[in-house]
Structures are given as structure tokens and as C-alpha cells.
């Protein structure tokens, strides 16, 4: 009886974990952006998030500005997301996400930023 109960518990735990993993992997790039970026860059990417204040030493980048975003290569964007602002000589308020997000998630965010600005970037 105890073995059956233990086996059932293990099965249910495995099922719940697999469902949770499926839900997490179903997260969209928009969800990633809203969770990790929108606090400063705004939901629409205009640099007007709730944490963007006049007291900030540097205003968050407007991801919808083709003029500004065309100055960046795809590598520049990936490096900023991965290593944060300090590593890219930008604001120290921009946190690094290289240990938080997968390479695929970072690449999808870079692609999303290109979609927001409707631009291809420097060198393209």
C-alpha cells in the first residue's frame, strides 16, 4: 500500500512539473519583454516605463526609435541584454540577464527590439 501511494505521489509530482515546464516554455517574447524590460523601457518600448524617472542619470533607450536603434548592431543588443549596461559602457542601472535568460531568449528579445523599431541595425 505504501509503495503504491509513493508511486502515485511520484507520478503526480512528475506530471505537475512537466505541466509547469510546458507553461514556462510557452512564454512569449512579449511576456519576456514585459517582465524584464518594460519597468524601464515601457510596455511599448518607448523608454517611458514606471521606473524611468527624471532622476535617472541616463534615460532608458527608446526601442521604437529607428534612428537610435539603427546605431546598434545585433551584437550590441545581445551584449547589452547579456552583460548589462556597465559592460557596454551604458547605464549601470541596466542589469545583466546572461545568467537569468537563455541564449535563445536573449536572441528572441533582440529580434523583438528590431520589430519594435522596424529597423535592421548598424551594418545591415
N, C-alpha and C positions, 0 to 999 in steps of 0.2 A: 504494500500500500504506500509506504513512504517513498519507494523507488518511483512508482507511478506519479505521485504528487511532485516529486523532484523533477522528473522528466517533463511533466506538463508545465511546471514553472520555467524550466529552461526553454522549452518551446515557445511559450508566451513571451518571455523576455527577448528571445531572438526575433520573434515576429514584430514586437514593438520597436526594437532597434532598427530593423530593416525598413519599417514604415517611416520612422524618423529620418533615416538616411535618404529615403526616396523624397521626402518632403524637402529636406535641406538641399538636395541636388536639383530640385525643381525651382530653386530660387532664380529669379530673372536678373539680368544685368541692371534693370531699373531698380529692383529691390536692393541690390548691392550698392548702387549709387545713392539711393535714398538713405540707407543705413550708414554708410561710411563717408559719404561726401557732402550730402545735402545740408548738414549742420552749418557748414561754412559757405559752400558754393551755391546753396539754394536748390530746391526741388527741380527747378527748370535749368539749373546750371549757370545762372546769371551773376553769381558772386554775392548773392543777397540772402544767404541763409541766416537763421536766427542767431548764430554765434558770430556773425560778421558785424563788428561794431566799428565806430569811428576811432576807437582807442587802439585798434589793432595796428601794429607797425606797418603792415602790408595788407592791402585789400585782397580777399580771395579772388583767384582768377575767374574771369567770366568765360565759362566753357562754351558759350554760344557765340562768342566773338571770333569770326573767321580771321579777322586781321591779327588778333593776338594768338590764336591757336595755330595759324599758319606759320608762325615763327618757330614752332616746335616740331622736332622730328618725332616719329613714333617712339624711338628710343628715349627721347627726352621725357615723354609722358610716362612710359613704363618705369624709367628710373625714378621719377618723382613719386609715383604711386608706391613703388617697391621700397625706396630708401628714404622717402620723406623730403621735406623742404631743405633741411640743413645739408643733406648730401648733394643737393642740386643747386646750392647757393641761393636758395629761396627762403621763404619764411620758416622759422623753426617751429611755428605752430602747425605746420603740415606734418602729420605723423607718418611714420613708415608703416606700410602694410605688407611688406615682404614675408613676414612670419605669420601674418593673420590670414592673408588671401593666397590662394594657389596661383601659379603662373597663368593658368587658363582663365581664372577670374580677373587677374590683372590685365591680361590681353583683352578680355571682353570689355572691361572698363575703358581701356584705351580706344577700342572700336566705338564704344558708346559716346565717348567725348568727341570723336570725329563725326559722329552722327549729329550730336548737338550743335556743332559749329558748321556742319555741312562743308567740311574742308578736308583736304588730304594731308596738309602739313608740309613743312620745310623739306625740300629735296625731292618732291614728288611732282 
